[in-house]
Amino acid sequence: MRKFGGAIIYLMLILLMLPNVGLAGATAATVTVRQVDAADYFYPLTFDNLVLDFVLGVDSADTLKTIILKNEGTALPVNEIERLVMYRDSGDALFQGFAVDEEIAVATYDYSNLVWVFQNINNVVSPSARYFVTAETRKNGSNNKSFQFSIPAYSDTDGDGAYDIGDYGIYFASKVAVPTEKVVNDKVVTFKATTVDSTAPVVVMTNLVDGQVIKDSNFILTGKGKDQGGGVIAELSVCVNTACVAATNTGTNFATWEYKWNNIVNGKYSVYLKVKDFSNNQIETAVINVTKSGEQTVSAANSKVEFDKLTVQANGDDAIRVTVTVKDTEDKVFKDKTVYFAEYTKTGIGVVDAEKKSDENGQVVFVIRSGESGMFKVSILVDGGIMLQDKQEIVFTPIETYTSGTWVKLADQKAVYFLDAKNVRHAYPTQAVWESYFGTNFSSVKTIDADTMASYTLGKNVPFKYGTLMKIPSVPRVYEVRGDGVMRWVKSEATAKTLYGADWASKVKDLPESFFTDYKAGSDLE
């Protein structure tokens, strides 16, 4: 990996939004130019020639849209400059460029105004971000043509806060105006024409970093390569300690490559690359230290199973949330491990109700609901039969089902009431509600006198039977009724067809709006 350091000079401009731009978003921004301590010369057909290094800061999240740059020197796109590339720092505060820092934009040249324009960048700056601009050079430029890049002062000719041809400066989504004065990289680099390729290629490993721990005994190392000076890469070898083996070319001239590192035993390794081009320019990369410590093994002792509660109502909506964190024997989280939720029966583990893969935090979440009351035993285990939680008891408490008990009415009235165990009477508010339980059968209803009826306290209305689909006239939604008057919105016709069949619409019961408040909203059905 290449790192560019050296003396750093800070130039900071605190930039406030222009008075005529009063839109939402950032209200102030800064641009800090870090002077580039580059070589004195750029050579033909080379890349990662750093010409600008700057930090953008905003006082609230904003999106970088456009940057206009000007070469204060004499190098031109038709002769010396092939293209300009913008990178965002990978996070180590050093320029590394190709295949390491994030490439976010390539500039176009505005010949009418003699500037380079990075447009449609769409990169979030929150609260600050460091950027690099590099020049890639052409083959036949002239000696002593110079590179010295600046960010011109903000100039928005039509005052709309968006870039148009002829505008200058930096443009954000919030339309904050920056910079107020031109900022320049003081370093001037000149072009040195040569017909001899004397520049080594650049190669990087893209899936291996210093200090990485490898768990598997086989590992496919991948990377990228690019030659400079007009040649192509001839050889690329991966070295593990002192043994170097040729990598497999998976792109054009090792633009991408891989190496299958097999049968890795536990221990520490030094991994680096050797590369040379057809002009015999060669280089070795910095060593990356790697440890092989054995395959991850689930540890039941280190893993954790947490139930947010153990008792809820059996209304089909109240839920028990189970959070499982899978860890290995080194107390590190275990990603992509299959976790099973299963009900325990008298003969052992029975129906597996769900299975999920652990996420990057080693976690899986199960949400348990039931329309059936009772005590159940559930187990949590991972593939390989490792038990994390064995036979945990959970309880779904019963709710009134209105299907067994006593029904009463007055002789001269049609209204029917359900009489519960506490002698509280509950009215069936409409015939459709009654029919959801018993159809047109009223044979179980007893007729009582008014004094007896009055002795019973009036309670809440009886809801539609569990599983009934219902709607009200003023709202274009269909709900499924669960226990205890919980209703769940069926969010789409596709869901309705999946759950209730193609004739689902014929099953929907109407409810007068005056009784809608008898119900409480549960989670949606999607």
Buried (B, 14 or more C-beta within 10 A) or exposed (E): BBEBEEEEEEBEBEBEBBEEBEEEBBBBBBBBBBBBBBEEBBBBBBBBBBBBBBBBBBEBEBBBBBBBBBBBBBBBBEBBBBBBBBBBBBEEEBBBBBBBBEBBBEBBBBEEBEBBBBBEBEBEBEEEBBBBBBBBBBEEBEEEBBBBBBBBBBEBEEEEBEBEEBBBBBBBBBBBBBBBEBBBBEBEBBBBBBEEBEBBBBBBBBEBEEEBEBBEBEBEBBBBBBBBBBBBBBBBBBBBEEEBEEBBBEEEBBBBBBBEBEEBEEEEBEBBBBBBBBBEBEBBBEBBEBEBEBEBEBBBEBBBBEBEEEEBBBBBBBBBEBEBBBBBEEEBBBBEBBBBBBBBEEEEBEEEEEBBEBEEEBBBEBEBBBBEBEEBBBBBBBEEEBEBBBEBEBBBEBBBBBEEEBBBBBEEEEEBBBBBEEEBBBBBBBEBBBBBBBEEEEEEBEEBEEEEBEEBEEBEBBBBBBBBBBBBEEEEEBBBBBBBBBBBBBEEEEBBEEEBEEEBEEBBBEBEEEBBEBBEEBBEBE
